[in-house]
Amino acid sequence: MISAVAYGSLGEILQGRYKGIDVLCSFPVNLFTKVYLTEDVRNTYEYVKTNSFIKEILKKWEIEEKYFALVESNIPKMKGFASSTADILAAYIALLKRYKRIFNIEEFVKTAIKIEPTDSIIFDKATLFDYKEGKYIRALGDYFKFYCICFEGIEGVDTLSFNKSAKVPLQEVDDLVELLNEAIKNKSAEKLAYVSTQSILRNQKRLPYLYLNDILDICKKVEGLGIVGAHSGNMISIIFDDKEKRDFYMERIDYKMNFYPLETLRKDEIYEVNNDISIK
């Protein structure tokens, strides 16, 4: 079977209202999904969003063949790691392989957003993105490497339902956008961590994290740069710019939640992923 691999995201570095539009910016993380194209619908019923995307693309290409998705993934579901976007992206790459087509970001955005709000990890650079309608796209610069201790909550959040039912709007982040732009241009994990921390704090009323203060306290104790979290999920990560320091403190944290190490992907690592590396 033809297959392709894509990656998840580390929550959102920034999410909020910018110039009157709901936007986000995410970084890819070392969690992966592998999608196989199959003509046998059996065992594919749980992948509703991915199969809907495949159907839409084949219709757009005027192809009568039918394909469905089989998914292997180590991306936690409904926690804020963009698992659905990753599955859809991998399905698209697999379809491109099957029909020998070239990646068309405009086509992908228009089709994916029909299915659900879409994460900015679909772009090959860190991008400020109107994830609901795709009308605003601003590339900020290359992804860069930093390291995290990720704390994952138990309950999941359905992104589509949450975005439809959220009663509290996203907060204004115009000031944070320019700081994020500087952080990415200078590859500054410290500046980026300030932005991502503020983004979570400002939107705390929209999706309250009961363990937020605990993670902020741990962040100070382990000399973390700040936190990054999911704005429609259930995870918060502590950011480090040094892997050895992250690993040192990982072994010394004693906390009731599930936690584990993650790291963001550089542009060259994304290239490897899109060339079908195996899931790690």
C-alpha positions in Angstrom: 0.0 0.0 0.0 1.1 3.5 -0.7 1.8 5.4 2.5 3.2 8.7 3.8 4.3 10.2 7.1 3.6 13.5 8.8 4.2 15.0 12.2 2.2 16.5 15.0 2.5 19.9 16.7 3.5 21.1 20.1 0.2 22.8 21.0 0.3 26.4 19.7 3.2 28.8 20.3 0.6 31.5 19.9 -3.1 31.6 19.4 -5.4 34.6 19.6 -7.0 37.6 17.8 -4.7 39.5 15.5 -6.1 42.4 13.5 -9.6 41.0 14.1 -8.8 37.5 12.9 -8.4 34.3 14.9 -4.9 33.0 14.2 -2.3 30.5 15.5 1.3 29.6 15.0 2.6 26.1 15.8 5.9 24.3 15.7 6.2 20.6 14.5 7.2 18.1 17.1 8.8 14.6 17.0 5.5 12.7 17.1 4.5 11.0 13.9 1.6 9.5 12.0 1.7 7.2 9.0 -1.3 6.9 6.7 -1.7 4.0 4.2 -4.1 4.3 1.3 -6.4 1.3 0.9 -9.3 0.4 -1.3 -10.8 -1.8 1.4 -13.1 0.3 3.6 -13.0 -2.3 6.4 -11.1 -1.1 9.5 -11.1 2.5 8.3 -14.4 3.7 9.8 -12.8 5.5 12.8 -10.8 7.9 10.5 -13.8 10.0 9.5 -12.0 13.3 9.0 -9.1 11.8 7.0 -11.5 9.8 4.8 -13.6 12.9 4.2 -10.5 14.7 3.1 -9.5 11.9 0.7 -13.0 11.9 -0.8 -12.9 15.7 -1.3 -9.5 15.6 -3.0 -10.3 12.8 -5.3 -13.5 14.6 -6.3 -11.5 17.8 -6.9 -9.1 15.9 -9.1 -12.0 14.2 -10.9 -10.8 10.7 -10.0 -13.4 8.0 -9.6 -11.2 5.5 -7.7 -12.0 5.3 -4.0 -9.4 5.2 -1.3 -9.6 5.1 2.5 -7.1 5.7 5.3 -5.4 3.2 7.6 -3.5 5.1 10.3 -0.5 4.2 12.5 0.3 7.0 14.9 2.0 7.8 18.1 0.4 11.2 18.4 -1.9 11.5 21.4 -5.5 12.1 20.3 -7.6 15.1 21.4 -4.8 16.6 23.6 -3.5 19.4 21.4 -0.9 17.8 19.2 -2.7 18.4 15.9 -3.3 14.7 15.3 -6.1 15.2 12.8 -4.1 17.7 10.8 -1.2 15.3 10.8 -3.4 12.5 9.5 -4.9 14.6 6.8 -1.4 16.0 5.8 0.0 12.4 5.5 -3.1 11.3 3.5 -2.5 14.2 1.1 1.2 13.3 0.6 0.2 9.7 0.0 -2.3 10.7 -2.7 0.3 12.9 -4.3 2.6 9.9 -4.5 -0.2 7.7 -5.9 -1.2 10.2 -8.7 2.3 11.7 -9.2 1.1 15.2 -8.4 3.0 18.2 -6.8 2.2 19.6 -3.4 -0.2 22.5 -3.7 -0.6 24.4 -0.4 -3.5 26.4 -1.6 -5.4 23.3 -2.6 -4.5 21.6 0.7 -5.6 24.6 2.8 -9.0 25.0 1.1 -9.8 21.3 1.3 -8.5 20.7 4.9 -10.4 23.7 6.3 -13.6 22.3 4.9 -13.1 19.3 7.2 -12.0 21.1 10.4 -9.9 24.0 11.7 -6.3 23.2 10.5 -3.0 23.6 12.2 -0.1 25.7 10.8 2.3 22.8 10.8 1.2 22.2 7.2 3.6 25.0 6.1 7.3 24.5 5.7 8.0 27.6 7.8 6.7 28.9 11.1 3.5 30.6 9.9 0.8 32.8 11.4 -2.3 31.3 10.1 -6.1 31.9 10.0 -6.9 28.3 10.9 -10.6 28.6 10.4 -10.9 30.2 6.9 -7.3 30.3 5.6 -7.6 33.9 4.6 -4.5 35.1 6.5 -1.2 33.5 6.0 2.1 35.1 7.1 5.4 33.2 7.1 7.6 34.2 10.0 10.8 32.2 9.4 12.3 28.7 9.7 11.4 26.3 12.5 14.2 25.8 15.0 15.0 23.3 17.7 14.1 23.5 21.3 13.3 20.8 23.9 10.4 20.2 26.2 9.0 18.3 29.2 5.4 17.7 28.2 2.7 17.2 30.8 -0.4 15.4 29.3 -3.8 15.6 30.9 -6.2 12.6 31.0 -9.3 14.0 29.3 -9.3 14.9 25.6 -10.9 17.9 23.9 -12.6 17.6 20.5 -11.2 20.6 18.6 -14.2 20.9 16.2 -16.8 20.9 18.9 -14.7 23.2 21.2 -14.2 25.8 18.5 -18.0 25.8 17.8 -19.1 26.0 21.4 -16.4 28.1 23.1 -18.2 31.0 24.8 -15.1 33.1 25.6 -13.4 34.6 22.5 -9.6 34.4 22.0 -7.7 37.3 23.4 -5.9 40.0 21.5 -2.3 39.1 20.7 -1.2 41.9 18.3 1.7 42.8 20.6 2.8 39.1 20.9 2.9 38.6 17.1 5.8 41.0 16.6 7.7 39.5 19.5 7.2 36.1 18.0 8.4 37.3 14.7 11.6 38.5 16.4 12.0 35.2 18.3 11.8 33.2 15.1 14.1 35.5 13.1 16.7 35.3 15.9 16.0 31.6 16.7 15.5 32.7 20.3 13.9 30.0 22.5 13.8 32.4 25.4 11.7 35.1 23.5 9.5 32.4 22.0 8.9 30.9 25.4 7.8 34.4 26.7 5.2 34.6 23.8 3.9 31.0 24.3 3.6 31.5 28.1 1.6 34.8 27.6 -0.6 33.1 25.0 -1.7 30.5 27.5 -2.1 32.9 30.4 -4.2 35.4 28.3 -6.6 32.6 27.1 -6.9 30.8 30.4 -10.5 31.8 30.8 -11.4 30.3 27.5 -9.9 26.9 28.3 -8.9 26.7 32.0 -6.0 24.5 33.0 -6.5 23.4 36.6 -2.8 22.3 36.8 -1.4 25.5 35.2 0.0 27.0 38.5 1.6 23.7 39.3 3.4 23.6 35.9 4.5 27.2 36.3 6.0 26.4 39.7 7.8 23.4 38.3 9.0 25.5 35.4 10.7 27.9 37.8 12.3 25.1 39.8 13.8 23.4 36.7 15.0 26.7 35.2 12.6 26.4 32.2 12.3 29.3 29.8 8.5 29.2 29.9 5.6 27.0 28.8 3.8 26.2 25.6 0.3 24.6 25.7 -2.7 23.6 23.7 -5.5 26.2 23.3 -8.0 23.5 22.5 -6.4 20.4 24.1 -5.0 19.1 27.4 -1.3 19.5 27.6 1.3 22.0 28.8 5.1 21.7 28.1 8.0 23.4 29.8 10.5 24.8 27.3 14.3 24.4 27.4 17.0 25.5 24.9 19.4 22.8 26.2 18.7 19.1 25.9 21.1 18.1 28.7 19.4 20.4 31.2 16.0 19.1 30.1 17.1 15.5 30.5 18.7 16.3 33.9 15.5 17.7 35.3 13.3 15.1 33.7 14.8 12.5 36.1 14.1 14.7 39.1 10.5 15.7 38.6 8.0 14.0 40.9 4.5 14.9 39.7 1.1 13.2 39.5 0.6 13.7 35.8 2.0 11.8 32.9 5.0 13.6 31.5 7.7 12.8 28.9 10.3 14.5 26.7 9.6 16.0 23.3 11.5 18.3 20.9 10.6 20.4 17.9 11.7 19.6 14.4 14.0 21.8 12.2 13.2 22.4 8.6 15.6 19.7 7.5 14.0 17.2 9.8 10.6 18.0 8.3 12.1 17.2 4.9 13.1 13.8 6.1 9.6 13.2 7.5 8.0 14.1 4.2 10.3 11.6 2.5 8.6 8.8 4.4 10.8 8.1 7.4 9.5 5.4 9.7 7.6 6.3 12.9 10.0 6.7 15.8 
